Amino acid sequence: MDATEVLLIFAAAVILLLPFLYDSHSAFHYHSRFVIYIVSVSLTALMCIPLFCLNPLNVRNSMYTSYILKHVTKVLGITWELRGREQLAAERGCVIVANHQSMLDILGMFNIWQVMDKCAPVAKKELFYVWPFGLGAWLAGVVFIDRLNSKKANEQLAHASKLMKTHKTKLWMFPEGTRNPSRTSLLPFKKGAFRVAITCQVPILPVVYSPYYFINDKKKCFGQGKMIIQALPEIPTEGLTLDDVDELMEKTRKVMCETFESLVTEVNRQ
């Protein structure tokens, strides 16, 4: 038996075992779904980069990506329900603040992008170097900020703020600053999003994701389930000054915590 025959037998065995492993082994199921997600995002970015180059840094480029990636959610067994659609659909500049739980939050964004229309997410600069995703995201108008250099980060946000006001673009930020694994509460907020909103005198638009109750990272389980994205009424900033940042931040966090707790109760009944 030569090397080619051994390789063919091995490949056939893997193909035959894959359905069994996928159905019966939860850890394999868990990792394979995340691999499918990451590969899908990377391949989509790679395919869209030439198209994005025709109109670089345009936030509407993400619409093309959303047409493709919103279908990946079906493969992963996740359904998305958007509540408060009218809040996201309104054409105006605003700062969207959302809780951040998982890399899958981006998939949720792609499922509602056609409602938001013009949206520029803010991300840490390290993600830019994760190619092809990073390059595609940059060409689609994602704002990458250096969290270790506050002066440079403020300059980058100032540029994004001009787009927000002049082109009625929504700026999407995660005020927790990092992924929050808790399914019961939100992390403390950072002030950046609220400084931007007050400086530009545009409203804050709170958005709350329900918990991923069907995913257990410790047990390596990734089942099927429904995610709820709740857009809340906007919180105006007209007349506020930077002295009001803390009050605005706490007011926003309070309504988001209340909504998150309500969603936790709702999904726990499923």
C-alpha positions as CSV (number, residue, x, y, z in Angstrom):
1,M,0.0,0.0,0.0
2,D,1.6,3.3,-1.1
3,A,1.4,6.7,0.6
4,T,-1.4,7.9,-1.7
5,E,-3.7,4.9,-0.8
6,V,-3.0,5.5,2.9
7,L,-3.9,9.2,2.5
8,L,-7.1,8.4,0.7
9,I,-8.1,5.8,3.4
10,F,-7.4,8.4,6.1
11,A,-9.4,11.1,4.3
12,A,-12.3,8.7,3.8
13,A,-12.2,7.8,7.5
14,V,-12.2,11.4,8.5
15,I,-15.2,12.2,6.2
16,L,-17.1,9.2,7.6
17,L,-16.4,10.2,11.2
18,L,-17.2,13.9,10.9
19,P,-21.0,13.5,11.0
20,F,-20.7,11.2,14.0
21,L,-18.3,13.6,15.8
22,Y,-20.5,16.6,14.9
23,D,-23.7,15.1,16.3
24,S,-22.4,13.2,19.3
25,H,-19.3,15.1,20.6
26,S,-20.2,18.4,22.1
27,A,-16.7,19.8,22.2
28,F,-16.2,19.0,18.5
29,H,-19.6,20.6,17.8
30,Y,-18.6,23.7,19.8
31,H,-15.2,24.2,18.1
32,S,-16.5,23.3,14.6
33,R,-19.2,26.0,14.8
34,F,-16.7,28.7,15.8
35,V,-14.3,27.5,13.0
36,I,-17.2,27.7,10.5
37,Y,-17.9,31.3,11.7
38,I,-14.3,32.5,11.6
39,V,-13.7,30.9,8.2
40,S,-16.9,32.3,6.8
41,V,-16.0,35.8,8.0
42,S,-12.5,35.6,6.6
43,L,-13.5,34.3,3.2
44,T,-16.2,36.9,2.9
45,A,-13.8,39.6,3.7
46,L,-11.3,38.2,1.2
47,M,-14.0,38.1,-1.6
48,C,-15.2,41.6,-0.8
49,I,-11.9,43.4,-0.6
50,P,-11.6,44.0,-4.4
51,L,-15.2,45.5,-4.3
52,F,-14.4,47.6,-1.3
53,C,-11.3,49.0,-3.1
54,L,-13.6,50.7,-5.6
55,N,-15.0,52.8,-2.8
56,P,-12.6,52.6,0.1
57,L,-13.5,53.6,3.7
58,N,-17.2,53.8,2.8
59,V,-19.3,52.6,5.7
60,R,-21.9,51.3,3.2
61,N,-19.5,48.6,2.1
62,S,-20.5,46.6,5.1
63,M,-23.9,46.2,3.5
64,Y,-22.4,43.8,0.9
65,T,-20.8,41.7,3.7
66,S,-24.1,41.6,5.6
67,Y,-26.0,40.1,2.6
68,I,-23.6,37.1,2.8
69,L,-22.9,36.7,6.5
70,K,-26.4,37.0,7.7
71,H,-27.0,33.5,6.2
72,V,-24.1,32.0,8.1
73,T,-26.3,32.3,11.2
74,K,-28.6,29.6,9.8
75,V,-25.6,27.2,9.6
76,L,-24.7,27.9,13.2
77,G,-28.3,27.3,14.4
78,I,-28.8,30.9,15.7
79,T,-31.9,33.0,15.0
80,W,-32.0,36.8,15.6
81,E,-34.9,38.9,16.7
82,L,-34.7,42.7,16.5
83,R,-36.8,44.7,18.8
84,G,-37.1,48.5,18.6
85,R,-36.3,48.4,14.8
86,E,-37.6,52.0,14.4
87,Q,-34.8,53.3,16.7
88,L,-32.1,51.8,14.5
89,A,-33.8,52.7,11.2
90,A,-34.0,56.4,11.9
91,E,-31.6,58.4,9.7
92,R,-29.5,60.5,12.0
93,G,-26.1,60.5,13.5
94,C,-25.9,58.9,16.9
95,V,-23.6,56.9,19.2
96,I,-24.8,53.3,19.5
97,V,-23.7,51.7,22.8
98,A,-24.1,47.9,23.1
99,N,-23.1,45.2,25.6
100,H,-20.3,42.9,24.4
101,Q,-20.4,39.2,25.2
102,S,-18.9,37.2,22.3
103,M,-17.2,37.4,18.9
104,L,-20.7,36.4,17.6
105,D,-21.9,39.9,18.5
106,I,-20.5,40.9,15.1
107,L,-22.8,38.3,13.4
108,G,-25.7,40.0,15.2
109,M,-24.7,43.3,13.7
110,F,-24.6,41.9,10.2
111,N,-28.1,40.6,10.7
112,I,-29.4,44.1,11.4
113,W,-27.0,46.1,9.2
114,Q,-29.6,46.7,6.5
115,V,-31.8,48.3,9.1
116,M,-29.0,50.6,10.4
117,D,-27.8,51.4,6.9
118,K,-24.8,53.8,7.6
119,C,-22.9,52.5,10.6
120,A,-19.2,52.7,11.6
121,P,-18.1,50.3,14.4
122,V,-15.3,51.2,16.6
123,A,-12.7,48.4,17.3
124,K,-9.4,48.0,18.9
125,K,-6.5,48.4,16.5
126,E,-5.2,44.9,17.1
127,L,-8.1,43.6,15.0
128,F,-6.8,45.4,12.0
129,Y,-3.9,43.0,11.8
130,V,-6.1,40.0,11.7
131,W,-6.2,39.7,7.9
132,P,-8.1,39.4,5.7
133,F,-10.8,40.5,8.2
134,G,-8.9,43.5,9.4
135,L,-8.2,44.9,5.9
136,G,-11.8,44.3,4.8
137,A,-13.1,46.0,7.9
138,W,-10.9,49.0,7.4
139,L,-12.0,49.4,3.8
140,A,-15.6,49.2,5.1
141,G,-15.1,52.2,7.4
142,V,-14.5,50.5,10.7
143,V,-12.7,52.9,13.1
144,F,-9.6,51.2,14.7
145,I,-8.4,53.0,17.8
146,D,-5.2,52.6,19.8
147,R,-6.4,52.0,23.4
148,L,-2.9,52.4,24.7
149,N,-2.5,55.9,23.2
150,S,-5.3,58.1,24.4
151,K,-4.2,61.1,22.3
152,K,-4.2,59.2,19.1
153,A,-7.5,57.4,20.0
154,N,-9.2,60.7,20.6
155,E,-7.9,62.0,17.2
156,Q,-9.3,58.9,15.5
157,L,-12.7,59.3,17.3
158,A,-12.7,63.0,16.4
159,H,-12.4,62.1,12.7
160,A,-15.2,59.5,13.0
161,S,-17.4,62.1,14.8
162,K,-17.2,64.4,11.8
163,L,-18.6,61.6,9.6
164,M,-21.3,60.9,12.1
165,K,-22.5,64.5,12.0
166,T,-22.0,65.4,8.4
167,H,-23.2,62.1,6.9
168,K,-25.6,61.0,9.5
169,T,-23.6,57.9,10.3
170,K,-24.2,55.8,13.4
171,L,-21.1,55.1,15.5
172,W,-21.2,51.7,17.2
173,M,-19.2,51.3,20.4
174,F,-18.9,48.7,23.1
175,P,-18.6,50.8,26.4
176,E,-17.7,47.8,28.5
177,G,-14.4,47.8,26.6
178,T,-14.0,44.0,26.5
179,R,-16.1,40.9,26.3
180,N,-18.2,40.2,29.3
181,P,-18.8,36.5,30.0
182,S,-21.3,37.2,32.8
183,R,-24.9,36.2,32.0
184,T,-26.3,38.2,34.9
185,S,-24.9,41.7,34.7
186,L,-22.9,44.3,32.6
187,L,-19.4,45.4,33.3
188,P,-18.7,49.0,34.3
189,F,-18.7,51.4,31.3
190,K,-15.9,53.4,30.0
191,K,-16.5,57.1,29.2
192,G,-15.3,57.4,25.5
193,A,-18.7,56.8,23.8
194,F,-20.4,59.4,26.1
195,R,-17.7,62.0,25.6
196,V,-18.1,61.6,21.8
197,A,-21.9,61.9,22.0
198,I,-21.8,65.1,24.2
199,T,-19.0,66.7,22.1
200,C,-21.0,66.2,18.9
201,Q,-24.4,66.8,20.6
202,V,-25.8,63.6,19.1
203,P,-28.0,61.1,21.0
204,I,-26.9,57.9,22.7
205,L,-28.8,54.9,21.3
206,P,-28.6,51.9,23.8
207,V,-28.7,48.4,22.3
208,V,-28.8,45.3,24.4
209,Y,-28.0,41.7,23.4
210,S,-29.7,38.9,25.3
211,P,-27.3,36.3,26.8
212,Y,-26.1,33.4,24.7
213,Y,-27.9,30.9,26.9
214,F,-27.3,28.1,24.4
215,I,-23.5,28.4,24.5
216,N,-21.4,27.2,27.4
217,D,-17.7,28.0,27.0
218,K,-16.6,26.0,30.1
219,K,-18.5,22.9,29.0
220,K,-17.7,23.4,25.3
221,C,-21.4,23.3,24.3
222,F,-22.8,25.2,21.4
223,G,-26.5,24.5,20.8
224,Q,-29.2,26.1,18.8
225,G,-31.0,29.2,20.1
226,K,-32.5,32.6,19.6
227,M,-30.8,35.9,20.3
228,I,-32.7,39.1,21.0
229,I,-31.3,42.5,20.1
230,Q,-33.3,45.2,21.8
231,A,-32.8,48.8,20.6
232,L,-34.0,51.2,23.3
233,P,-35.2,54.8,22.9
234,E,-32.4,57.3,22.3
235,I,-31.1,59.4,25.2
236,P,-30.6,63.0,24.1
237,T,-27.4,65.0,24.8
238,E,-28.5,68.5,23.6
239,G,-27.3,71.1,26.1
240,L,-25.0,68.7,28.0
241,T,-21.4,69.4,28.6
242,L,-18.4,67.2,29.4
243,D,-19.2,67.8,33.1
244,D,-22.3,65.6,32.5
245,V,-20.4,62.6,31.2
246,D,-20.7,60.5,34.4
247,E,-24.4,61.2,34.8
248,L,-25.1,60.3,31.1
249,M,-23.0,57.2,31.4
250,E,-24.8,56.0,34.5
251,K,-28.2,56.8,33.1
252,T,-27.5,54.8,30.0
253,R,-26.0,51.8,31.9
254,K,-29.0,51.8,34.3
255,V,-31.5,51.3,31.4
256,M,-29.3,48.8,29.7
257,C,-28.9,46.7,32.9
258,E,-32.6,46.7,33.5
259,T,-33.2,45.6,29.9
260,F,-30.5,42.9,30.1
261,E,-32.0,41.5,33.3
262,S,-35.4,41.4,31.7
263,L,-34.0,39.5,28.7
264,V,-32.1,37.1,31.0
265,T,-35.5,36.3,32.7
266,E,-37.1,35.8,29.3
267,V,-34.6,33.5,27.8
268,N,-34.3,31.4,31.0
269,R,-37.9,30.4,30.4
270,Q,-37.0,28.8,27.1
